[in-house]
Every structure is written in C-alpha cells, then in structure tokens.
C-alpha cells in the first residue's frame, strides 16, 4: 500500500503540499485531464510577475510605510504585462499573414487556427525571398497590380525606433557631407 492509497477520497487522489523556497513558484497539483474545444476564439494571453513573499512580509512589518513604492511597482508591472500581450498579438498577426494559419504551441496549449485564406490571396514571388539573389522590394513591385507608395505601414515600437535611428544617421551623414 502506498501513501496515495491512504489519501484517497471519492475516487480521486489528494496531493500532499510541497515545501518551496521564498519567491519560488508554487508547484501545480496534478489531476485528471480533460479537453476543452473552443471554436471562433483564441485562448487567453497572459503572464505573471512575482511580488516576492519576503517583500510582502517586509511591507507588513513596516506597517505600510513603503506602500507608495509598492503601488508604483505594481502599476509598472501592469504596463509591462499589457505591452507583452500586445506584442504577442502582433506576432500572431504576422504569423497569420505568412500562410493564413496561426499555430499555437505554448504552455501545454496546442492548436492551429486556419483562416482558410484562398491561394489567390496569398501573394508569392517567382524568386523566394530566402534565395540570396532575391530582391524583396522589386519582388513586391511584381505582386502589386499598380506600383505605388503605401499610405501607411504597421510596425512595432521597436521597428519604429530602429527606422527613426536609421533615418537620423542618414541625415547626419548628409549634414557632414559624407553622402550626397
């Protein structure tokens, strides 16, 4: 007979709690698995940051003297989580534009959403961009029915900052007379 046989109740096993270090993640208990089928929706996105157990104990010991600092840290964390979720959604949109499908395989969740994009709506170039001789800019011109400048472009904050830095460097080189 094992310990699990002794701690059995109504046909299910009760796990015993496990010791852990301060600030260590609390382990998940195990249970029977089941599957959920969701149609027409993506699973929720999220992440968590640890507010340390020792920090909480010290806060209680200080009788709230550092409450303003804790609130400031919590609001910074919320902003960080929102940015992380927006970034993940942007990656999902880019992945979907690639082939009309969104594969998800994260944290034990495995699924693929197929948006059934018709093949005619998926532009392709005669020379794949992975080919070293490819010219993606000219390749796009061959796909566009009327070559034109875009009115706007969608980019992440990081890409915008990099583009702005490249333009600033180019302007600086022009000002110095290094390029015409």
N, C-alpha and C positions, 0 to 999 in steps of 0.2 A: 504494500500500500504506500502511495506517495503523499506528499503534503497536499497536492492538488486534489487527491481523492478525499482528503479530510475536509477541505474547504470547498465543498461542492454544495450548491444551493439551487434548487429548482431546475436542475439540468444545465446549469451554466457554472463556469469556474469564476471564482473571485480571485483576482490577482492580489498579491501582497505588495505593499508600497516599497519603494527602493530608496536607500539613502543617496544623497547627492551633495555636491559642494555648493556653497553660496554662488549665486549667479549662473549656476548650471541649469540647463533646460530640464524641466520636469519630464521624465520619460512617459510615453504614451502607454496605456494599458492595452492588452490585446482583447479582442472579442471576435465573435463570428462575423464574417464579411458578408455584405450584400452589395448589389449594384443598383445604381440609380441611372435611369435613362432620361436625358434631358434633350428635348428637341427644340430647336429655334433659339437657343441661348447658349452663351459661353459660360463656363464656370466662373465663380467669383475670383477676383485677383486680390492679393494682399500680402503683407509681410508684417513682421513684428520686430520691435527693438526692445531690448531688456531694460527696464527700470530696475536696477540692482536691488536685491534684497537687503544688502548692507546699507545702501543709500536710503532705503525706506526706514530701516531701523535707526539710522543716524538722524533722519528727519524727525522721526517720532521723539528721539532723545533730545533734540534741540527745540522741541515744542513749537515747531513751525517757523522758527527764525529764518530758515532758508527757503520758505515757501515760494517767494518770488522767483528765485533761481530755478526751483523745480518746475514751476509753471512755464518759465521761459524755455527750459529744455524740452518739456512735453510739446509745446507748440512748434518748436523746431522739428521735432520728430514727426509731427503730423504733416508738416510741409514736405519733409523728406519722403514720407510714405505716399503722399499724393503724387509727387514727381516720379516716384518709382512705378506707380500704377500707370500714369500717363506714358511713361517710356515703354512699358511692356505692351500697352495698347498700340503704340506707334510701331513697335517691332512686329506685332501681329498683323497690322495693316500692310506693312511692307512685305511680309511673308505671303499674305494673301494675293497681293499684286503680282507676285512672282509666277504662280501657276493656278490661281483661283481656288487654292485649298489652304486650310490652316491646320497644320498638325500641332497637337499639344501633347507633350510628354514631360510633365513636371510634377514633382511631389506625389507620385503614385497615381496621378490622373493621366490617362492615355486616351486620346480621342483625335479624330480628324473631321473637320467640317469642310465639306465640298460644296462650294457655292455654284457648281455646275455652270461655270463660265464657258460659253461656246468657243470652240477653237478659233473661229474667225475674229473673236475679240481679244485673242492673245497675240500681240504683235511679236514677230520673230524676224531676225536679221539673217541675210544669206550667210554672213560670217559670224559665228558666235563670238560674243564679247570675251570669252575665255581664250580665244585664239590670239596669240601675240601680235598678229598682223591686223587685227580688227581695229576699226576706228569708230567707237561708240557714237560720237557726235554725228558723223556722216551717216552711220547706220540708222540713227533716229530720223535723219532727214529723209531717208528712203522709205521709212514707215509712215511718216506723216503725209497725209494727202496734199496739204499745202504747207510748204516750209514757212514757218512763222516763229516769231519770238513769243515765248509764253508770257501771259499777263502776270502770272504769279507762280510760285513754287512752294511746296510744303517741305519744310526742313526742321530738324530738331534744333534745340537751342545750341547744342554743341557744334552742329554743322554751320549754323548761322555765325557763331563766334569764329569758327575757322575761316569761313568765307570772308568775313569782315577783316580778319587779320591778314589774309592773303591780299585783299584789295588795299589795305593800309600799307603793306610792304611794297606793293606795286607803285602806289602813289609816291611813297618815299623815294623809291629808286628813280622815278621820273623827276622828282624835285631835285635830286642830286645829279641828274643828267647821266645816270648810268644806263638808262634805256630810253629809246625815243618813243 
